[in-house]
């Protein structure tokens, strides 16, 4: 980021840039005071500093398109509980529940782990090709799932865990990055809207499958949902516009008397604030998934009504979706990094409310609060990553790579929590385990913010 002729404005812009409120390069719009003409840097960054680089209509249509893409793909991951129940009870009875759960876990691993591939290809200008390939792979494997035979575990794993996982993974990060690129410097709301689609889609897919499987059987139930995905994915890909690519920071300065801060190292994978944020997000995911995966078993072990438990889980899912949208507005207004820290602290505190969730009222309160807070934590992680970047040109690569450690945490988080509570269901151990990790995540993110502030002052 270039220096300014006016130190006061430079200080204000640096503060806003650090908070994620100012688009990268915006404070570099300088004017040669001696001639009154714009400098070369202003000409180079004018496209990236526009409120809507491709226009407001195309920007919001792209958000809708990315919403539909994630609604159709991530929904298969978020609705895996229906598949898990059906496979264990009827379709794959020769496989244990633990073995079946690896199908869904591997799909999550590919969803997040392939983010680096999809993100890098977007940075290279292949956004539409990535969406097209991911869409085709996902749909082909979704329809192949309807052709699998009862008892054939490998067929289900290859079509759903492996094939559909690749399709979801190629679409997930590109959808976030493409939507964010239309809103330079205030991408949190756009990302929050897109991320929330997975929760809404998972609820819709779960309801459809639960209603259709008893009536028309598994094969045609899967095909019906796959046809819905086909229609939504076609519309989503049609609505998307790829905005002009962001430019890397120019080394040009507007005044020879004021040196330009060296931010080249900040955009690399060795940036300490970036690495610390990855650690924070991984710790939060490792501890934060415990209530989502075990709340139904928790309620059952406390002898709450089965139907009541079902609606409680639905409330948590709905509040998670809201938590992925509403806090994003505050992130754009007050800064993504600070907002992320606030909700990580809130998550560490709210997990202990689970001790009082052993009766209906307590369970409802916990599901509402924790669902909303966890949704906020997951949606604010990506805007926090982008807020710490000095260069938006590397956004796809850095966001994609950031998803990989979170993917590993997602893969091992649930089994690890299950091992901690043990067969005797010592719930207090799981609550403490989750609370400590969420608190540690918040502490690491505070350090990441301070490191980033110090590096920008250099």
KAJO-V970642 format. One record per run of one state. SS is the DSSP state (H for helix, E for strand, C for the rest). FROM is the first residue (numbers start at 1). LEN is the number of residues. If there is no record, write none. Layout:
SS,FROM,LEN
SS,FROM,LEN
//
This chain:
C,1,6
H,7,12
C,19,7
H,26,3
C,29,2
E,31,2
C,33,4
E,37,2
C,39,1
H,40,6
C,46,10
H,56,23
C,79,1
H,80,12
C,92,5
H,97,17
C,114,1
H,115,9
C,124,3
H,127,19
C,146,7
H,153,29
C,182,6
H,188,29
C,217,1
H,218,22
C,240,25
H,265,3
C,268,4
H,272,30
C,302,4
H,306,18
C,324,2
H,326,9
C,335,1
H,336,21
C,357,3
H,360,28
C,388,4
H,392,30
C,422,5
H,427,31
C,458,1
//
